[in-house]
């Protein structure tokens, strides 16, 4: 875990059930800008470290599920959770 903590993303199907083994990509805009990737567990969850950031915080510009844009534009804090439907 990073010094700033972690945040989690859950991918669900149209019935709200977690979907496992789905690729999730997060595009950070911070001092360590770039893309970070993970795969959901059997209940649809994937966890990411919050990267070292300038004083205004890490910005998650874009989130992709199976290479489809599903969200973004937020500053995660330790323990935040987000949920997205699988495209």
CORKA-V968292 format. One record per residue. N is the residue number from 1. SS is DSSP state (H for helix, E for strand, C for the rest). PSI is psi in degrees with one decimal (999 if undefined). Layout:
# CORKA-V968292
((N | SS | PSI) (N | SS | PSI))
This chain:
# CORKA-V968292
((1 | C | 140.7) (2 | E | 165.4) (3 | C | -28.9) (4 | C | -4.7) (5 | E | -160.2) (6 | E | 161.7) (7 | E | 158.5) (8 | E | 148.4) (9 | E | 135.9) (10 | E | 133.6) (11 | E | 126.6) (12 | E | 158.9) (13 | C | -174.4) (14 | C | -17.9) (15 | C | 2.7) (16 | C | 13.7) (17 | C | 133.4) (18 | E | 140.8) (19 | C | 123.3) (20 | C | 159.7) (21 | C | 45.4) (22 | C | 135.8) (23 | E | 128.0) (24 | E | 128.7) (25 | E | 139.3) (26 | E | 128.2) (27 | E | 113.2) (28 | E | 146.8) (29 | E | 100.8) (30 | C | -165.2) (31 | C | -28.5) (32 | C | 50.6) (33 | C | 146.4) (34 | E | -171.6) (35 | E | 137.6) (36 | E | 141.1) (37 | E | 151.2) (38 | E | 171.3) (39 | E | 140.9) (40 | C | 150.5) (41 | C | -172.2) (42 | C | -18.2) (43 | C | 8.6) (44 | C | 4.9) (45 | E | 144.6) (46 | E | 141.7) (47 | E | 141.6) (48 | E | 144.7) (49 | E | 146.9) (50 | C | 120.6) (51 | C | 156.3) (52 | C | 135.5) (53 | C | 161.0) (54 | C | 175.0) (55 | C | -28.4) (56 | C | -2.2) (57 | C | 163.7) (58 | C | 132.2) (59 | E | 125.4) (60 | E | 102.5) (61 | E | -46.4) (62 | E | 143.1) (63 | E | 134.6) (64 | E | 137.4) (65 | E | 120.7) (66 | C | 44.1) (67 | C | 13.7) (68 | E | 130.1) (69 | E | 129.2) (70 | E | -11.3) (71 | E | -171.8) (72 | C | -170.8) (73 | C | 39.1) (74 | E | 161.5) (75 | C | 106.1) (76 | C | 149.0) (77 | C | 160.9) (78 | C | 128.4) (79 | C | -7.3) (80 | C | 145.9) (81 | E | 146.0) (82 | E | 147.5) (83 | E | 138.1) (84 | E | 145.1) (85 | E | 144.6) (86 | C | 129.1) (87 | C | 999))
